[in-house]
Amino acid sequence: MIEESIPKQRLHLVFGGELESLNGLSFRNLDDLDIVGIFPDYSSALAAWRGKAQATVDNAAMRYFIVHMHRLLEPEAGA
């Protein structure tokens, strides 16, 4: 019997907010963080990140990030 291979989930979190300074990573107000969502793969997270980043391009202090949650959940698996 042939076993079907189900791709392993590689969860990614996309979030952003306004930074206190353009040189740092501290957010101005944690209550105002924009949690875009959790995505099953990097390509869909990148598409969401790109959309949010482009929508806020007029605000230089606004930054969005992609967090590789799968690396946090299974650090022994490596990159």
Z-matrix of the N, CA and C atoms (Angstrom, degrees):
N
C 1 1.439
C 2 1.539 1 108.34
N 3 1.326 2 116.57 1 137.89
C 4 1.460 3 122.08 2 179.32
C 5 1.522 4 109.13 3 -89.64
N 6 1.339 5 115.36 4 125.96
C 7 1.453 6 120.75 5 179.16
C 8 1.525 7 109.68 6 -86.04
N 9 1.325 8 116.08 7 128.76
C 10 1.452 9 119.53 8 177.08
C 11 1.522 10 109.13 9 -78.83
N 12 1.305 11 115.51 10 133.79
C 13 1.454 12 120.73 11 -179.77
C 14 1.530 13 109.90 12 -93.64
N 15 1.324 14 114.84 13 116.70
C 16 1.457 15 120.54 14 178.10
C 17 1.521 16 107.05 15 -91.74
N 18 1.338 17 117.29 16 125.03
C 19 1.476 18 118.16 17 -179.70
C 20 1.524 19 111.44 18 -61.67
N 21 1.326 20 115.83 19 140.42
C 22 1.450 21 121.95 20 179.95
C 23 1.529 22 109.20 21 -72.27
N 24 1.322 23 116.00 22 136.87
C 25 1.455 24 119.76 23 177.97
C 26 1.526 25 109.75 24 -69.82
N 27 1.291 26 115.56 25 137.44
C 28 1.466 27 121.99 26 174.84
C 29 1.525 28 106.44 27 -126.11
N 30 1.334 29 114.83 28 85.09
C 31 1.457 30 121.44 29 -172.98
C 32 1.527 31 112.05 30 -68.74
N 33 1.344 32 114.61 31 140.52
C 34 1.463 33 122.38 32 178.81
C 35 1.524 34 109.02 33 -134.14
N 36 1.322 35 115.89 34 134.04
C 37 1.461 36 122.91 35 177.33
C 38 1.525 37 108.76 36 -102.29
N 39 1.333 38 116.20 37 132.31
C 40 1.464 39 121.19 38 175.08
C 41 1.524 40 107.51 39 -114.22
N 42 1.335 41 115.45 40 126.00
C 43 1.464 42 120.20 41 178.48
C 44 1.523 43 108.78 42 -150.37
N 45 1.321 44 115.39 43 165.83
C 46 1.452 45 118.95 44 179.05
C 47 1.505 46 111.62 45 -163.24
N 48 1.304 47 114.28 46 175.36
C 49 1.446 48 121.02 47 178.73
C 50 1.511 49 110.48 48 -179.88
N 51 1.310 50 114.97 49 176.64
C 52 1.455 51 120.60 50 -179.17
C 53 1.523 52 109.45 51 -86.25
N 54 1.323 53 116.56 52 128.52
C 55 1.456 54 122.12 53 -178.90
C 56 1.521 55 111.26 54 -84.41
N 57 1.329 56 116.00 55 150.85
C 58 1.464 57 121.09 56 176.25
C 59 1.524 58 110.99 57 -67.37
N 60 1.330 59 116.20 58 -35.77
C 61 1.460 60 122.25 59 -177.16
C 62 1.520 61 109.00 60 -142.23
N 63 1.314 62 116.75 61 147.96
C 64 1.466 63 120.18 62 178.14
C 65 1.522 64 112.00 63 -68.80
N 66 1.333 65 117.06 64 -16.58
C 67 1.461 66 121.33 65 -178.21
C 68 1.524 67 113.41 66 -96.90
N 69 1.326 68 118.33 67 -1.33
C 70 1.455 69 120.19 68 -174.97
C 71 1.523 70 112.69 69 -125.15
N 72 1.315 71 114.28 70 -174.15
C 73 1.460 72 121.01 71 178.74
C 74 1.521 73 111.69 72 -124.99
N 75 1.317 74 117.80 73 20.58
C 76 1.465 75 121.58 74 176.99
C 77 1.520 76 109.06 75 -91.14
N 78 1.322 77 115.10 76 131.40
C 79 1.462 78 120.27 77 -178.26
C 80 1.523 79 110.67 78 -83.67
N 81 1.318 80 115.69 79 143.54
C 82 1.462 81 122.39 80 -179.39
C 83 1.522 82 111.03 81 -62.65
N 84 1.335 83 117.70 82 -43.62
C 85 1.466 84 121.39 83 -178.08
C 86 1.531 85 108.71 84 -146.85
N 87 1.317 86 116.80 85 110.04
C 88 1.470 87 120.88 86 -178.11
C 89 1.524 88 112.64 87 -63.74
N 90 1.331 89 116.92 88 -26.85
C 91 1.467 90 119.80 89 178.45
C 92 1.526 91 112.23 90 -68.36
N 93 1.327 92 116.36 91 -19.49
C 94 1.469 93 120.78 92 -178.11
C 95 1.532 94 113.42 93 -99.09
N 96 1.337 95 117.97 94 9.60
C 97 1.468 96 119.29 95 178.26
C 98 1.519 97 110.05 96 -59.24
N 99 1.317 98 115.37 97 140.02
C 100 1.462 99 122.25 98 178.11
C 101 1.527 100 108.02 99 -99.77
N 102 1.327 101 116.38 100 104.38
C 103 1.463 102 121.15 101 177.14
C 104 1.526 103 106.18 102 -87.60
N 105 1.316 104 116.52 103 103.38
C 106 1.462 105 121.57 104 -176.25
C 107 1.519 106 110.09 105 -71.63
N 108 1.330 107 117.04 106 -45.61
C 109 1.456 108 119.86 107 177.50
C 110 1.509 109 113.20 108 155.98
N 111 1.322 110 114.33 109 179.01
C 112 1.461 111 122.84 110 176.82
C 113 1.520 112 106.71 111 -112.26
N 114 1.330 113 115.69 112 132.05
C 115 1.456 114 121.38 113 -173.08
C 116 1.530 115 110.55 114 -121.80
N 117 1.328 116 117.69 115 149.71
C 118 1.462 117 121.72 116 -173.56
C 119 1.521 118 114.85 117 -77.54
N 120 1.326 119 117.63 118 -11.83
C 121 1.460 120 120.15 119 -178.95
C 122 1.530 121 109.41 120 -155.88
N 123 1.327 122 115.10 121 165.73
C 124 1.454 123 120.11 122 -175.72
C 125 1.526 124 112.18 123 -66.09
N 126 1.304 125 117.61 124 -39.22
C 127 1.470 126 119.50 125 -175.91
C 128 1.528 127 112.17 126 -63.89
N 129 1.315 128 118.41 127 -39.01
C 130 1.467 129 119.61 128 177.92
C 131 1.523 130 110.67 129 -73.25
N 132 1.338 131 118.01 130 -33.46
C 133 1.460 132 121.00 131 175.49
C 134 1.526 133 110.23 132 -66.49
N 135 1.317 134 116.91 133 -40.21
C 136 1.456 135 121.40 134 179.00
C 137 1.528 136 111.04 135 -63.39
N 138 1.309 137 117.19 136 -40.91
C 139 1.467 138 120.99 137 178.11
C 140 1.532 139 110.77 138 -62.73
N 141 1.327 140 117.15 139 -41.95
C 142 1.465 141 121.16 140 178.30
C 143 1.525 142 110.44 141 -67.20
N 144 1.326 143 116.81 142 -43.22
C 145 1.462 144 121.45 143 178.15
C 146 1.523 145 110.53 144 -60.15
N 147 1.318 146 116.24 145 -46.80
C 148 1.461 147 120.94 146 -178.10
C 149 1.528 148 111.03 147 -61.44
N 150 1.318 149 117.18 148 -42.48
C 151 1.460 150 121.14 149 179.08
C 152 1.520 151 111.95 150 -61.49
N 153 1.327 152 116.81 151 -45.58
C 154 1.468 153 120.79 152 179.63
C 155 1.524 154 111.38 153 -68.46
N 156 1.327 155 117.45 154 -41.39
C 157 1.458 156 121.16 155 -179.79
C 158 1.528 157 110.48 156 -63.65
N 159 1.313 158 117.21 157 -41.44
C 160 1.465 159 120.40 158 179.66
C 161 1.523 160 111.59 159 -70.11
N 162 1.326 161 117.34 160 -32.36
C 163 1.462 162 121.06 161 -179.47
C 164 1.528 163 111.95 162 -71.79
N 165 1.333 164 116.94 163 -20.82
C 166 1.471 165 120.35 164 -177.28
C 167 1.529 166 111.66 165 -114.27
N 168 1.316 167 117.56 166 21.22
C 169 1.465 168 121.96 167 -175.20
C 170 1.534 169 112.57 168 -61.42
N 171 1.309 170 118.22 169 -24.63
C 172 1.465 171 120.89 170 -179.61
C 173 1.531 172 113.45 171 -74.62
N 174 1.328 173 117.35 172 -14.05
C 175 1.465 174 121.81 173 179.03
C 176 1.533 175 107.94 174 -108.47
N 177 1.343 176 116.19 175 101.71
C 178 1.466 177 120.68 176 -175.71
C 179 1.523 178 112.98 177 -62.18
N 180 1.327 179 118.17 178 -24.81
C 181 1.461 180 121.25 179 -177.68
C 182 1.525 181 112.61 180 -84.96
N 183 1.311 182 117.40 181 -9.82
C 184 1.469 183 121.30 182 -178.57
C 185 1.526 184 109.28 183 -83.47
N 186 1.328 185 116.42 184 126.11
C 187 1.465 186 120.94 185 -179.64
C 188 1.520 187 110.44 186 -133.12
N 189 1.315 188 115.56 187 142.90
C 190 1.461 189 122.29 188 174.84
C 191 1.523 190 108.75 189 -118.34
N 192 1.330 191 114.85 190 148.63
C 193 1.455 192 121.97 191 -175.14
C 194 1.522 193 110.74 192 -133.11
N 195 1.324 194 115.21 193 154.39
C 196 1.462 195 122.35 194 171.85
C 197 1.525 196 106.97 195 -113.91
N 198 1.332 197 116.37 196 122.93
C 199 1.463 198 121.84 197 177.65
C 200 1.526 199 107.90 198 -105.35
N 201 1.316 200 115.98 199 126.15
C 202 1.464 201 121.79 200 178.77
C 203 1.531 202 108.48 201 -80.90
N 204 1.322 203 116.40 202 85.77
C 205 1.469 204 121.06 203 -175.90
C 206 1.521 205 112.02 204 -62.61
N 207 1.318 206 117.49 205 -32.13
C 208 1.467 207 119.97 206 -179.04
C 209 1.519 208 110.42 207 -62.06
N 210 1.322 209 118.39 208 -29.83
C 211 1.460 210 121.29 209 177.68
C 212 1.528 211 111.33 210 -73.30
N 213 1.315 212 116.77 211 -30.39
C 214 1.468 213 120.58 212 177.51
C 215 1.530 214 110.68 213 -76.38
N 216 1.330 215 115.92 214 -36.21
C 217 1.461 216 120.32 215 -176.83
C 218 1.526 217 112.18 216 -76.82
N 219 1.331 218 116.89 217 -31.42
C 220 1.458 219 122.04 218 -179.15
C 221 1.525 220 110.98 219 -135.07
N 222 1.331 221 117.16 220 68.49
C 223 1.473 222 119.39 221 -175.93
C 224 1.529 223 113.85 222 -62.52
N 225 1.321 224 117.52 223 -27.34
C 226 1.462 225 120.95 224 -179.05
C 227 1.525 226 112.19 225 -71.93
N 228 1.330 227 117.52 226 -15.08
C 229 1.469 228 121.06 227 179.68
C 230 1.519 229 111.61 228 -76.67
N 231 1.334 230 117.58 229 -14.92
C 232 1.468 231 121.31 230 179.55
C 233 1.508 232 111.43 231 76.73
N 234 1.308 233 115.33 232 -172.25
C 235 1.471 234 121.32 233 -178.66
C 236 1.479 235 107.32 234 -78.64
